[in-house]
C-alpha cells in the first residue's frame, strides 16, 4: 500500500513539474524598458498659501432631527403580539 501511495505521489510531482515548465514557456515576453525621458520645459514648484480666520460663531448652533418619534407600523403588522 505504501509503495502504491509513493508511486502516485511521485507521479503527481512529475506532473506538477511538467505543468510548471509548460506554463512558463507560454508566458508573455517581458516588455521593453522605457526609453530616455525628454524634458520639454522646466518644471516649476510653488506653495499655495491661504490665510483664513475662524468664524466667531458656529454655523449650526444645534442639530435636531426633522422627524421625531417612532414610525407607524405597516398595516399588515398592526395588532400583532410583540
C-alpha positions in Angstrom: 0.0 0.0 0.0 2.8 2.4 0.9 4.5 1.6 -2.4 1.4 2.5 -4.4 1.0 5.8 -2.4 4.6 6.6 -3.1 4.2 5.9 -6.8 1.0 8.1 -7.0 2.7 10.9 -5.1 5.8 10.7 -7.3 3.7 10.8 -10.5 1.8 13.9 -9.1 5.1 15.6 -8.5 6.3 14.9 -12.1 3.0 16.1 -13.5 3.2 19.3 -11.5 6.7 19.9 -12.7 5.6 19.4 -16.3 2.7 21.8 -15.9 5.1 24.4 -14.3 7.6 24.2 -17.2 4.8 24.3 -19.8 3.2 27.4 -18.2 6.5 29.3 -18.1 7.3 28.6 -21.7 4.0 30.0 -22.8 4.3 33.2 -20.7 4.2 36.6 -22.5 7.6 38.1 -23.1 8.8 40.9 -20.8 8.0 44.4 -22.1 10.9 46.5 -23.4 12.4 49.0 -20.9 11.2 52.6 -21.4 13.3 54.9 -23.5 15.1 58.0 -22.2 12.9 60.8 -20.7 12.9 64.0 -22.7 12.2 67.3 -20.9 10.4 69.9 -23.0 10.1 72.7 -20.4 11.4 73.2 -17.0 9.1 72.2 -14.1 8.2 74.8 -11.6 7.2 74.3 -8.0 5.5 76.6 -5.6 3.5 76.6 -2.4 -0.1 77.7 -2.2 -0.9 79.7 0.9 -4.4 80.6 2.0 -5.0 82.7 5.1 -8.4 82.2 6.7 -9.8 83.2 10.1 -12.2 81.1 12.1 -15.8 82.2 12.3 -16.8 84.0 15.5 -19.9 81.8 16.0 -20.6 78.2 14.8 -22.7 78.0 11.7 -25.0 75.4 13.3 -25.9 76.0 16.9 -27.5 72.7 17.5 -28.7 69.9 15.3 -32.2 68.5 15.6 -33.9 65.7 13.6 -36.7 66.6 11.2 -38.8 63.6 12.2 -39.3 62.6 15.9 -41.0 59.6 17.5 -41.3 56.1 16.3 -42.6 55.4 12.8 -46.1 53.9 12.4 -46.3 50.1 11.8 -47.3 48.9 8.3 -51.0 47.7 8.2 -50.0 44.0 8.0 -48.1 44.3 11.3 -50.6 46.3 13.3 -52.1 44.5 16.3 -49.6 41.6 16.3 -48.3 40.5 19.7 -44.9 41.8 20.1 
